[in-house]
Structures are given as C-alpha cells and as structure tokens.
Amino acid sequence: MGFGGSCGEGCGFAGGFALLVVLFILLIIVGASCFC
C-alpha cells in the first residue's frame, strides 16, 4: 500500500477511489449514529 510508488497514473484513480470509499463509510457511520 505505497502511495507514489510504481503505480504511475493508476495511483491517482486508486487514491480517489479510496477517498470515495472513506467518505462513504463516514457517511454510513454518521447516519447510523443519527438514527441510533
């Protein structure tokens, strides 16, 4: 899991996808805490 490694242009997409997943999980956690 090395950012800026030998991925090249793939790191940009992978980083964006990881950020999207993290934001989605955060949204789920916030939603769950609100509904609890």
C-alpha distance matrix in Angstrom:
0.0 3.8 6.4 9.6 8.7 10.9 10.4 13.5 15.1 12.7 10.3 13.3 13.9 10.4 10.6 14.2 13.7 11.4 14.1 16.7 15.6 15.5 18.9 20.2 19.4 21.0 24.0 24.4 24.4 26.9 29.0 29.2 30.2 32.8 34.3 34.4
3.8 0.0 3.8 6.3 5.6 8.6 8.9 11.4 13.6 12.0 9.2 12.3 13.8 11.0 10.6 14.4 14.9 12.9 15.0 18.0 17.6 17.3 20.3 22.2 21.7 22.9 25.8 26.7 26.7 28.8 31.1 31.6 32.4 34.9 36.6 36.9
6.4 3.8 0.0 3.8 5.4 8.7 8.2 9.7 11.2 10.2 6.8 9.2 11.4 9.2 8.0 11.7 13.0 11.4 12.8 16.0 16.4 16.0 18.6 20.8 20.9 21.7 24.4 25.8 26.0 27.7 30.0 30.9 31.7 33.8 35.8 36.3
9.6 6.3 3.8 0.0 3.8 6.8 7.0 7.3 9.5 9.8 6.8 9.0 12.0 10.8 9.9 13.2 15.1 14.2 15.3 18.4 19.2 19.1 21.3 23.6 24.1 24.8 27.3 29.0 29.3 30.8 33.1 34.2 35.0 36.9 39.0 39.7
8.7 5.6 5.4 3.8 0.0 3.8 5.5 7.1 10.3 10.0 8.0 11.2 13.5 11.9 12.0 15.5 16.7 15.8 17.7 20.5 20.8 21.0 23.6 25.5 25.7 26.9 29.5 30.7 31.0 32.9 35.1 35.9 36.9 39.0 40.8 41.4
10.9 8.6 8.7 6.8 3.8 0.0 3.8 5.5 9.1 9.1 8.6 11.9 13.7 12.7 13.7 16.9 17.7 17.5 19.7 22.0 22.4 23.2 25.7 27.3 27.7 29.2 31.6 32.7 33.4 35.3 37.2 38.1 39.3 41.4 43.0 43.7
10.4 8.9 8.2 7.0 5.5 3.8 0.0 3.8 6.3 5.4 5.5 8.9 10.1 9.3 10.9 13.7 14.4 14.6 17.0 18.9 19.5 20.6 23.0 24.3 25.1 26.7 28.8 29.9 30.9 32.8 34.5 35.5 37.0 38.9 40.3 41.3
13.5 11.4 9.7 7.3 7.1 5.5 3.8 0.0 3.8 5.4 5.9 8.0 10.0 10.5 11.6 13.8 15.2 16.1 17.7 19.6 20.9 22.0 23.8 25.4 26.6 28.0 29.8 31.3 32.5 34.0 35.7 37.0 38.4 40.1 41.7 42.9
15.1 13.6 11.2 9.5 10.3 9.1 6.3 3.8 0.0 3.8 5.4 5.8 7.4 9.1 10.4 11.7 13.2 14.8 16.2 17.6 19.2 20.7 22.1 23.5 25.2 26.6 28.0 29.7 31.1 32.5 33.9 35.5 37.1 38.4 40.0 41.5
12.7 12.0 10.2 9.8 10.0 9.1 5.4 5.4 3.8 0.0 3.8 5.5 5.4 6.1 8.5 10.0 10.6 12.2 14.2 15.4 16.5 18.3 20.0 21.1 22.5 24.3 25.7 27.1 28.6 30.2 31.5 32.9 34.6 36.1 37.5 38.8
10.3 9.2 6.8 6.8 8.0 8.6 5.5 5.9 5.4 3.8 0.0 3.8 5.5 4.9 5.8 8.4 9.6 10.2 11.9 13.9 15.0 16.1 18.0 19.6 20.7 22.1 23.9 25.5 26.6 28.1 29.8 31.2 32.6 34.2 35.8 37.0
13.3 12.3 9.2 9.0 11.2 11.9 8.9 8.0 5.8 5.5 3.8 0.0 3.8 5.5 5.2 6.2 8.6 9.9 10.6 12.3 14.3 15.4 16.5 18.3 20.0 21.1 22.5 24.5 25.8 26.9 28.5 30.2 31.6 32.9 34.6 36.1
13.9 13.8 11.4 12.0 13.5 13.7 10.1 10.0 7.4 5.4 5.5 3.8 0.0 3.8 5.5 5.1 6.1 8.5 9.8 10.4 12.2 14.2 15.3 16.3 18.3 19.9 20.9 22.5 24.3 25.6 26.7 28.5 30.2 31.4 32.8 34.4
10.4 11.0 9.2 10.8 11.9 12.7 9.3 10.5 9.1 6.1 4.9 5.5 3.8 0.0 3.8 5.5 5.1 6.1 8.5 9.8 10.5 12.2 14.2 15.2 16.4 18.2 19.8 21.0 22.5 24.2 25.5 26.8 28.5 30.1 31.5 32.7
10.6 10.6 8.0 9.9 12.0 13.7 10.9 11.6 10.4 8.5 5.8 5.2 5.5 3.8 0.0 3.8 5.4 5.1 6.1 8.6 9.9 10.5 12.3 14.1 15.3 16.4 18.3 20.0 21.0 22.4 24.2 25.6 26.9 28.5 30.2 31.4
14.2 14.4 11.7 13.2 15.5 16.9 13.7 13.8 11.7 10.0 8.4 6.2 5.1 5.5 3.8 0.0 3.8 5.5 5.1 6.1 8.7 9.9 10.5 12.2 14.3 15.3 16.4 18.4 20.0 21.0 22.4 24.3 25.7 26.8 28.5 30.2
13.7 14.9 13.0 15.1 16.7 17.7 14.4 15.2 13.2 10.6 9.6 8.6 6.1 5.1 5.4 3.8 0.0 3.8 5.4 5.0 6.2 8.6 9.9 10.5 12.3 14.2 15.2 16.6 18.4 19.9 20.9 22.5 24.4 25.6 26.9 28.5
11.4 12.9 11.4 14.2 15.8 17.5 14.6 16.1 14.8 12.2 10.2 9.9 8.5 6.1 5.1 5.5 3.8 0.0 3.8 5.4 5.1 6.2 8.6 9.8 10.6 12.2 14.2 15.3 16.5 18.3 19.8 21.0 22.5 24.3 25.7 26.8
14.1 15.0 12.8 15.3 17.7 19.7 17.0 17.7 16.2 14.2 11.9 10.6 9.8 8.5 6.1 5.1 5.4 3.8 0.0 3.8 5.4 5.1 6.2 8.5 9.9 10.5 12.2 14.3 15.3 16.4 18.2 19.9 21.0 22.4 24.3 25.6
16.7 18.0 16.0 18.4 20.5 22.0 18.9 19.6 17.6 15.4 13.9 12.3 10.4 9.8 8.6 6.1 5.0 5.4 3.8 0.0 3.8 5.5 5.2 6.1 8.7 9.9 10.5 12.4 14.3 15.3 16.4 18.3 20.0 21.0 22.5 24.2
15.6 17.6 16.4 19.2 20.8 22.4 19.5 20.9 19.2 16.5 15.0 14.3 12.2 10.5 9.9 8.7 6.2 5.1 5.4 3.8 0.0 3.8 5.5 5.0 6.2 8.6 9.8 10.6 12.3 14.2 15.2 16.4 18.4 19.9 21.0 22.4
15.5 17.3 16.0 19.1 21.0 23.2 20.6 22.0 20.7 18.3 16.1 15.4 14.2 12.2 10.5 9.9 8.6 6.2 5.1 5.5 3.8 0.0 3.8 5.4 5.1 6.1 8.6 9.9 10.5 12.2 14.1 15.2 16.5 18.3 19.9 21.0
18.9 20.3 18.6 21.3 23.6 25.7 23.0 23.8 22.1 20.0 18.0 16.5 15.3 14.2 12.3 10.5 9.9 8.6 6.2 5.2 5.5 3.8 0.0 3.8 5.5 5.0 6.1 8.7 9.8 10.4 12.1 14.1 15.3 16.3 18.2 19.8
20.2 22.2 20.8 23.6 25.5 27.3 24.3 25.4 23.5 21.1 19.6 18.3 16.3 15.2 14.1 12.2 10.5 9.8 8.5 6.1 5.0 5.4 3.8 0.0 3.8 5.4 5.0 6.3 8.7 9.9 10.5 12.3 14.3 15.3 16.5 18.2
19.4 21.7 20.9 24.1 25.7 27.7 25.1 26.6 25.2 22.5 20.7 20.0 18.3 16.4 15.3 14.3 12.3 10.6 9.9 8.7 6.2 5.1 5.5 3.8 0.0 3.8 5.3 5.0 6.2 8.6 9.7 10.4 12.3 14.2 15.3 16.3
21.0 22.9 21.7 24.8 26.9 29.2 26.7 28.0 26.6 24.3 22.1 21.1 19.9 18.2 16.4 15.3 14.2 12.2 10.5 9.9 8.6 6.1 5.0 5.4 3.8 0.0 3.8 5.4 5.0 6.1 8.4 9.8 10.6 12.2 14.2 15.2
24.0 25.8 24.4 27.3 29.5 31.6 28.8 29.8 28.0 25.7 23.9 22.5 20.9 19.8 18.3 16.4 15.2 14.2 12.2 10.5 9.8 8.6 6.1 5.0 5.3 3.8 0.0 3.8 5.5 5.2 6.0 8.5 9.9 10.5 12.2 14.1
24.4 26.7 25.8 29.0 30.7 32.7 29.9 31.3 29.7 27.1 25.5 24.5 22.5 21.0 20.0 18.4 16.6 15.3 14.3 12.4 10.6 9.9 8.7 6.3 5.0 5.4 3.8 0.0 3.8 5.5 5.0 6.0 8.5 9.8 10.5 12.0
24.4 26.7 26.0 29.3 31.0 33.4 30.9 32.5 31.1 28.6 26.6 25.8 24.3 22.5 21.0 20.0 18.4 16.5 15.3 14.3 12.3 10.5 9.8 8.7 6.2 5.0 5.5 3.8 0.0 3.8 5.4 5.1 6.2 8.6 10.0 10.5
26.9 28.8 27.7 30.8 32.9 35.3 32.8 34.0 32.5 30.2 28.1 26.9 25.6 24.2 22.4 21.0 19.9 18.3 16.4 15.3 14.2 12.2 10.4 9.9 8.6 6.1 5.2 5.5 3.8 0.0 3.8 5.5 5.2 6.2 8.7 9.9
29.0 31.1 30.0 33.1 35.1 37.2 34.5 35.7 33.9 31.5 29.8 28.5 26.7 25.5 24.2 22.4 20.9 19.8 18.2 16.4 15.2 14.1 12.1 10.5 9.7 8.4 6.0 5.0 5.4 3.8 0.0 3.8 5.5 5.1 6.2 8.6
29.2 31.6 30.9 34.2 35.9 38.1 35.5 37.0 35.5 32.9 31.2 30.2 28.5 26.8 25.6 24.3 22.5 21.0 19.9 18.3 16.4 15.2 14.1 12.3 10.4 9.8 8.5 6.0 5.1 5.5 3.8 0.0 3.8 5.4 5.2 6.0
30.2 32.4 31.7 35.0 36.9 39.3 37.0 38.4 37.1 34.6 32.6 31.6 30.2 28.5 26.9 25.7 24.4 22.5 21.0 20.0 18.4 16.5 15.3 14.3 12.3 10.6 9.9 8.5 6.2 5.2 5.5 3.8 0.0 3.8 5.6 5.1
32.8 34.9 33.8 36.9 39.0 41.4 38.9 40.1 38.4 36.1 34.2 32.9 31.4 30.1 28.5 26.8 25.6 24.3 22.4 21.0 19.9 18.3 16.3 15.3 14.2 12.2 10.5 9.8 8.6 6.2 5.1 5.4 3.8 0.0 3.8 5.5
34.3 36.6 35.8 39.0 40.8 43.0 40.3 41.7 40.0 37.5 35.8 34.6 32.8 31.5 30.2 28.5 26.9 25.7 24.3 22.5 21.0 19.9 18.2 16.5 15.3 14.2 12.2 10.5 10.0 8.7 6.2 5.2 5.6 3.8 0.0 3.8
34.4 36.9 36.3 39.7 41.4 43.7 41.3 42.9 41.5 38.8 37.0 36.1 34.4 32.7 31.4 30.2 28.5 26.8 25.6 24.2 22.4 21.0 19.8 18.2 16.3 15.2 14.1 12.0 10.5 9.9 8.6 6.0 5.1 5.5 3.8 0.0
